[in-house]
Amino acid sequence: MMWLGSGAAASSTDEYRDNGMDPAIKRELEKIVGKNRLTDSPEALVAYSYDAYTEEHLPEAVLFPVTTEEVSAIMKVAHRQKIPVTPRGAGTNLAGETIPVRGGIVLCMTTMDKIVSVDPGNLIAIVQPGVINLDLQKEAEKLGMMYPPDPASWAVATIGGNVATNAGGPRTLKYGVTKDYLLGLTVVLANGDVLHTGSRTLKNSSGYNFTALFCGSEGTLGIITEIIVRLIPKPRASRTLRVDFNRLEDCSDAVSAVMASGIIPAALELMNQFAVQAVETHFGLGLPTDIEGLLLIQVDGHDATLDAEVKQIDEIVRSKKARNIVVANNAAEAERLWTIRRAAGPALVRMRPNKVTEDVTVPVASLTAMIKKVVEACERYRLPVGVLAHAGDGNLHPCVMFDKRDPDEHARVEAAFDDMVKEALALGGTLSGEHGIGLSKSRFMPLEFDAVAMKLMKGVKDYFDPLGILNPGKFV
C-alpha cells in the first residue's frame, strides 16, 4: 500500500489493497517506535478504520507512541513525506473525528496512559492523553477531589479524546465541560515542533489562550501529549431522584421549571418512552413502560441544604403533573437510578444493527419545542428514535436505530438528521453541545457560521497545518 500523501481518499474496508507500504518509510517509523508498536496488518487496519460513527476508511499503518519525543519524531517524518496523520484515543467519539478519511497513519494515543500526578494541594492533575476518564475520577476521589467532566463513555473514553472534542456529560450542567477544567497542554504540531500552553496555576491571563484553541479542535491543529487539568473538592453529599411523566411535554416543561427555580442540579437527564422501553426490555430494571418521559435529577452540596432543594424540586415536578417520584435514600439506591441512564445507550444499540446519536443543543426554554421537532422528523421518515438529553442545558441526543446496509433506510436517517440540525439552528441552537463536528456535521458549518468566521477558522488551520496532514477532511 502506498502512502496517500497526495490527498487521495483511502480505500474502504471492502477494498483492502495488500501491495505493501513504502518499505523505507516503514523502517524509519519502526526506528522511532519499534516493530512492536507499528502495525500494518490487514486486521489492524480494519480495526482502526472506524469509530462510533458510521463511516469506514482504511489507514496505511497504526502507530502507538509512548512519549512526546516519539510523537514529535513521527510528525517530522509525516511532515517531510506529506503523510496524513489521524490522532485517536479510544474511538468512542460519535461524529467521526477519528476516521482516517485519507489513509496515512492512525496515531493511537492509548499507550500514553500515565497519570503523572494528582496534586490536591494545588487542585490540579497532570495526565497523558490515553488516561481513561474514569481512572482519573477514581484517583482524584481517593484524595477527596473531583474531576467533573463525565461523558457517558467515561469508563473507556480517554482524557485526550475528551479535550479534542471538548466533551461534557451529565454533571457538566452544574460544573462545566472539559474546557472549564483545562489549564495547560503539551502539543506536538504538524511539523514536529513541541508547544507548551498554559500553566499549573488556576489563573492565567498571559498572552493568547492557546490552551482553549486546542480544546475542541479534534486533532486538526496538533497532537496532545500531556494535559494539566483543574480539580475541585468533592461535594460532601448528593441526592438523586427519578421522576416519571405520562406526557413527554410535561416532562420537558418540568426541566425548564426546575432550571428557572434557582436550583442548579448537578445533573438533569431526560429519557423518552422509546428509550425507557429499550432499557426495560434488555435490562429489566422495573421501569414503567407506559410513561412518555423520565427525568433523573441529582443535586449535591451540603446536607443542610439538600433536603430543602429536594422538597422544592418535588413541588415543581408535581406542578408539572409528575406521575411518580422516587428519591434514593442512599448511595447504592442512587447508583441503581443512574444505571437507568447508563443502560440506555447499550439497550438502544441492541435493537438494530446500527445507531447514530445526534448532539443538537438549543436554549433551555426551547427544549420542549426541539423534542417535538425531533419526534416529528423521525415520524416523517419512519424511524424509531430514543431521545436522551442533558436536558438542563438543552443538549439533546436523539438516537436513531437503523440498518446501514439498507440504502433507503440510511438515506432516511441522513434526511432526518438534516431536518433536526436545521430546526435546532432555527431555535437559536448550535450544531454540537459536546460530540463535536467531525465528519458528521462538517457540511452544516456554513449554516451556523458566517463567511468571516469560516475564513478565520480555515486561516487558523492553514497556519498550524499548512500541508493539511493533521486529521484531514474534518470540520474545516
C-alpha positions in Angstrom: 0.0 0.0 0.0 1.5 3.3 -1.0 1.3 6.4 1.2 -1.5 8.7 0.1 0.4 11.9 0.6 -1.3 13.4 -2.5 -4.5 13.6 -0.5 -6.4 10.8 -2.4 -9.1 9.2 -0.5 -8.2 5.9 1.3 -10.0 2.8 0.2 -12.9 1.5 2.3 -12.7 -1.7 4.3 -14.1 -3.8 1.5 -11.4 -2.6 -0.9 -8.3 -3.5 1.0 -5.1 -3.3 -1.1 -2.2 -5.5 0.1 0.6 -4.3 -2.2 2.5 -3.1 0.9 3.5 0.3 2.3 6.7 2.1 1.4 9.5 -0.1 3.0 11.8 2.9 3.6 9.2 4.9 5.4 8.1 1.9 7.4 11.7 1.3 8.5 12.1 4.9 9.5 9.0 4.8 11.6 10.0 1.5 13.2 13.2 3.1 14.4 11.1 5.6 16.3 8.5 3.3 17.9 10.0 -0.2 17.4 8.4 -3.0 15.4 6.1 -3.9 18.3 4.3 -0.6 18.2 3.8 -0.2 14.4 1.3 -2.4 12.6 0.0 -2.5 9.1 -1.6 -6.0 9.2 -5.0 -6.1 7.4 -6.8 -6.9 10.7 -5.4 -3.9 12.5 -6.1 -1.6 9.6 -9.7 -2.7 9.6 -9.9 -2.3 13.4 -8.7 1.3 13.2 -10.7 2.3 10.1 -13.8 3.3 12.1 -15.0 4.7 15.4 -18.6 5.1 16.8 -19.8 6.9 13.7 -21.0 5.0 10.6 -18.2 5.6 8.0 -15.1 3.5 7.5 -11.7 4.3 5.8 -8.6 2.3 6.0 -5.3 3.8 7.3 -2.0 2.6 6.0 -0.4 2.0 9.4 -1.2 2.3 13.1 1.5 3.6 15.5 1.4 3.5 19.3 3.8 6.2 20.7 4.7 6.4 24.4 6.4 9.8 24.7 6.2 13.3 23.4 9.6 12.8 21.7 8.3 9.9 19.7 5.2 11.8 18.6 7.5 14.7 17.5 9.7 12.3 15.5 6.7 10.7 13.8 5.3 14.1 12.8 8.7 15.2 11.4 8.6 12.1 9.1 4.9 12.7 8.2 5.5 16.4 7.5 8.5 15.6 5.3 6.6 12.9 3.4 3.2 14.7 3.4 1.6 11.7 5.1 -1.8 12.2 6.7 -2.0 11.6 10.4 -5.2 10.9 12.4 -4.7 11.0 16.2 -7.0 8.6 18.0 -7.9 7.7 21.6 -10.5 5.0 22.4 -12.6 5.7 19.3 -15.8 6.3 21.3 -16.5 9.6 19.5 -19.8 9.8 17.7 -19.2 12.3 15.0 -16.4 10.6 13.0 -13.5 12.6 14.4 -11.0 9.7 14.3 -11.8 8.1 10.9 -8.7 8.3 8.6 -10.5 9.5 5.5 -7.2 10.0 3.6 -5.4 6.9 4.8 -1.9 7.6 6.1 -1.1 7.0 9.8 -3.5 6.5 12.7 -1.6 7.6 15.8 -3.2 5.7 18.6 -2.5 7.6 21.9 -3.9 4.9 24.3 -0.4 3.8 25.1 0.4 7.2 26.6 -1.8 6.3 29.7 0.1 7.6 32.7 -1.4 9.7 35.5 1.7 11.8 36.0 0.5 13.4 39.3 -2.6 14.3 41.3 -1.9 17.3 43.4 -4.9 18.2 45.7 -2.8 21.0 47.4 -2.7 22.9 44.1 -6.1 21.5 42.8 -4.6 20.0 39.7 -3.7 16.7 38.0 -1.3 16.1 35.1 -2.1 13.2 32.8 -1.1 11.8 29.5 -3.8 11.7 26.8 -4.5 8.0 26.9 -5.7 8.1 30.6 -9.2 6.8 30.9 -11.6 9.4 32.3 -13.0 7.1 35.0 -9.4 6.2 36.1 -8.7 9.9 36.7 -12.0 10.2 38.5 -11.1 7.4 40.9 -7.6 8.7 41.6 -9.0 12.2 42.4 -11.7 10.7 44.6 -9.1 8.9 46.7 -7.8 12.3 47.7 -11.2 13.9 48.3 -11.2 15.6 44.9 -13.4 15.5 41.8 -12.7 16.0 38.1 -16.2 17.0 36.9 -16.4 16.3 33.2 -18.1 12.9 32.9 -19.1 11.8 29.4 -21.4 8.7 29.2 -18.4 6.7 27.8 -16.2 7.7 30.8 -15.4 4.1 31.6 -13.5 3.8 28.3 -13.1 7.3 26.8 -9.7 9.0 27.1 -8.9 12.4 28.6 -7.1 13.3 25.3 -10.2 12.5 23.3 -12.3 14.5 25.8 -10.0 17.5 25.3 -10.1 17.1 21.5 -13.9 17.2 21.4 -14.5 19.4 24.5 -16.5 16.6 26.0 -19.3 17.1 28.5 -21.6 14.7 30.4 -24.5 14.7 32.8 -23.0 16.7 35.7 -21.4 19.4 33.5 -24.8 21.2 33.8 -23.6 22.5 37.2 -19.8 22.2 36.8 -19.0 22.9 33.2 -17.4 21.0 30.3 -13.8 19.9 29.6 -12.6 23.4 28.6 -13.6 24.7 32.0 -11.1 22.4 33.7 -8.2 22.7 31.2 -5.2 24.6 32.5 -2.4 23.6 30.1 -1.3 21.3 27.3 1.8 19.9 25.6 1.1 19.7 21.9 3.1 18.4 19.0 2.5 20.5 15.9 2.2 19.3 12.3 5.9 19.9 11.6 7.0 18.1 14.8 7.6 21.2 17.0 6.5 20.9 20.6 4.3 23.6 22.1 3.6 24.1 25.8 0.5 26.1 26.6 -1.0 27.4 29.8 0.4 26.7 33.3 -0.2 24.9 36.5 -1.8 27.9 38.1 -5.6 28.2 38.5 -5.5 31.7 37.0 -3.5 32.7 33.9 -4.1 35.9 31.9 -0.7 35.9 30.0 -0.8 36.1 26.2 -3.2 34.3 23.8 -5.1 31.4 25.2 -3.7 28.6 23.0 -5.0 26.0 25.5 -8.5 26.9 24.7 -7.8 27.0 21.0 -6.7 23.3 21.0 -9.7 22.2 23.1 -12.4 21.0 20.7 -10.1 21.2 17.7 -10.5 17.5 17.0 -6.8 16.9 16.3 -6.8 19.2 13.3 -4.2 21.7 14.8 -1.8 19.4 16.8 -1.5 16.2 18.8 -1.9 16.5 22.6 0.6 14.6 24.6 0.2 15.9 28.1 -2.7 17.6 29.9 -3.0 19.8 33.1 -6.5 19.8 34.5 -8.1 21.6 37.4 -9.7 19.6 40.2 -12.3 20.6 42.7 -13.2 19.3 46.2 -15.7 16.5 46.1 -19.2 17.6 47.3 -20.0 16.3 50.7 -23.4 14.9 49.8 -25.8 14.3 47.0 -29.4 13.4 46.4 -30.8 11.6 43.3 -34.5 11.5 42.1 -36.3 9.6 39.4 -39.5 11.4 38.1 -42.0 9.7 35.8 -44.4 11.6 33.5 -47.3 10.4 31.5 -46.7 13.1 28.8 -43.3 14.0 27.3 -44.3 17.6 27.0 -44.9 17.8 30.8 -41.5 16.1 31.3 -39.7 18.7 29.3 -41.7 21.6 30.7 -40.6 20.4 34.2 -36.9 20.8 33.1 -37.5 24.5 32.3 -39.3 25.0 35.6 -36.5 23.4 37.7 -33.9 25.5 35.9 -35.9 28.7 36.4 -36.3 28.0 40.2 -32.8 29.0 41.2 -31.7 25.4 41.9 -28.7 24.3 39.7 -28.8 20.5 39.7 -25.5 18.6 39.3 -27.4 16.6 36.6 -30.8 16.7 34.9 -31.3 13.9 32.4 -34.3 13.1 30.2 -35.4 9.9 28.5 -38.4 9.4 26.2 -40.7 6.4 26.2 -38.8 4.5 23.5 -35.5 4.8 25.5 -37.2 3.7 28.7 -38.8 0.7 27.0 -35.5 -0.3 25.5 -33.8 -0.2 28.9 -36.6 -2.2 30.5 -36.7 -4.8 27.7 -33.0 -5.5 27.8 -32.1 -5.0 31.5 -35.4 -5.4 33.4 -34.9 -2.6 35.9 -38.6 -2.4 36.9 -39.4 0.7 34.9 -43.0 1.6 33.9 -43.1 1.3 30.1 -46.2 3.3 29.5 -44.7 6.7 30.6 -43.7 9.1 27.8 -40.9 10.8 29.8 -38.5 10.1 32.7 -36.2 12.5 34.5 -33.1 11.7 36.6 -32.2 14.7 38.8 -29.2 14.9 41.1 -28.4 17.8 43.4 -25.2 18.0 45.5 -23.6 20.1 48.1 -24.1 20.3 51.9 -26.6 18.1 53.7 -28.1 21.1 55.4 -29.4 22.5 52.0 -30.1 19.3 50.0 -33.3 18.4 51.8 -34.8 21.8 51.1 -33.8 21.5 47.4 -35.3 18.1 47.1 -38.5 19.3 48.6 -38.6 22.3 46.2 -37.9 20.0 43.2 -40.7 17.7 44.4 -43.1 20.6 44.4 -42.1 21.8 41.0 -42.4 18.4 39.2 -45.7 17.7 40.8 -47.0 21.0 39.5 -46.0 19.7 36.0 -48.1 16.6 36.5 -45.4 14.1 37.6 -46.9 10.7 37.9 -44.4 9.2 40.3 -41.3 10.4 42.2 -38.6 8.1 43.6 -35.9 9.5 45.9 -32.8 7.5 46.5 -32.2 7.0 50.3 -28.5 6.1 50.0 -25.6 5.9 47.6 -26.5 2.3 46.5 -30.0 3.4 45.6 -28.7 6.4 43.7 -26.3 4.2 41.7 -29.3 2.0 40.7 -31.1 5.0 39.5 -28.2 6.2 37.4 -27.9 2.7 36.0 -31.1 3.5 34.1 -29.4 6.3 32.2 -26.1 4.5 31.6 -28.0 1.4 30.3 -29.9 3.5 27.7 -27.1 3.5 25.0 -26.3 -0.2 25.3 -30.1 -1.0 25.3 -30.8 1.0 22.1 -27.8 -0.5 20.3 -29.3 -3.9 20.7 -32.4 -3.0 18.8 -31.0 -2.6 15.3 -27.6 -3.2 13.6 -26.6 0.5 13.7 -27.3 3.5 15.9 -26.5 7.2 15.1 -26.6 9.7 18.0 -27.2 13.3 17.3 -26.0 16.2 19.5 -28.1 19.3 18.8 -28.3 21.9 21.6 -30.9 24.6 22.0 -31.7 27.2 24.6 -33.3 25.5 27.6 -36.6 27.3 27.1 -36.8 25.8 23.6 -36.3 22.2 24.9 -39.9 21.2 24.5 -40.1 22.6 21.0 -37.0 20.8 19.9 -38.1 17.5 21.3 -41.3 17.8 19.3 -39.3 18.6 16.2 -37.1 15.5 16.7 -40.1 13.2 17.1 -41.8 14.8 14.1 -38.7 14.3 11.9 -38.4 10.7 12.9 -42.1 10.0 12.3 -41.8 11.8 8.9 -39.0 9.4 7.8 -40.4 6.3 9.6 -37.6 5.9 12.0 -37.5 4.8 15.7 -35.9 7.3 18.0 -34.7 7.1 21.6 -34.4 10.7 23.0 -31.8 11.1 25.6 -30.9 14.6 26.8 -28.7 16.5 29.2 -31.9 18.4 29.5 -30.8 21.1 31.9 -28.5 22.7 29.4 -30.7 22.0 26.3 -28.4 19.3 24.9 -30.4 16.6 23.1 -29.1 13.2 21.9 -31.7 11.7 19.6 -30.6 8.1 19.0 -31.9 6.6 15.7 -31.6 2.9 15.2 -31.3 1.6 11.6 -29.5 -0.8 9.2 -26.9 1.0 7.1 -26.9 -2.0 4.7 -30.3 -0.7 3.6 -29.5 2.3 1.3 -33.1 3.7 1.6 -33.1 3.5 5.4 -29.7 5.0 5.6 -30.8 7.9 3.4 -33.9 8.5 5.6 -31.6 8.7 8.6 -29.5 11.4 7.0 -32.6 13.3 5.9 -34.0 13.2 9.5 -30.8 14.5 11.0 -30.6 17.2 8.4 -34.0 18.4 9.5 -33.1 18.2 13.2 -30.0 20.3 12.7 -31.8 23.0 10.8 -34.6 23.1 13.4 -32.1 23.4 16.2 -30.3 26.3 14.4 -33.7 28.0 13.8 -34.4 27.9 17.5 -31.1 29.7 18.2 -29.2 26.5 19.0 -25.9 25.1 17.9 -24.6 22.1 15.9 -23.0 20.3 18.8 -23.1 20.6 22.5 -20.3 18.0 23.3 -19.8 15.5 20.5 -18.0 17.8 18.1 -18.3 18.3 14.3 -16.0 15.6 12.7 -17.3 14.1 9.5 -21.0 14.0 10.5 -21.6 17.8 10.6 -18.9 19.4 8.6 -21.4 20.2 5.8 -23.5 22.2 8.2 -20.8 24.6 9.4 -21.7 27.4 7.0 -25.3 27.3 8.3 -24.1 28.2 11.8 -21.0 30.3 11.0 -20.8 33.3 8.6 -18.3 33.7 5.9 -15.9 35.7 8.1 -15.9 33.1 10.8 -15.3 30.2 8.3 -12.4 32.1 6.7 -10.8 32.7 10.1 -11.1 29.1 11.1 -9.6 28.0 7.8 -6.8 30.5 8.3 -6.0 29.1 11.8 -5.9 25.6 10.3 -3.7 26.7 7.5 -1.3 28.4 9.9 -0.9 25.4 12.2 -1.0 22.8 9.5 -0.1 24.3 6.1 0.2 20.9 4.4 -3.2 19.7 5.7 -1.9 16.5 7.1 -3.4 16.6 10.6 -6.8 14.8 10.7 -7.7 15.9 7.1 -11.3 16.0 5.9 -12.7 17.1 9.2 -14.7 20.2 10.2 -12.7 22.9 8.4 
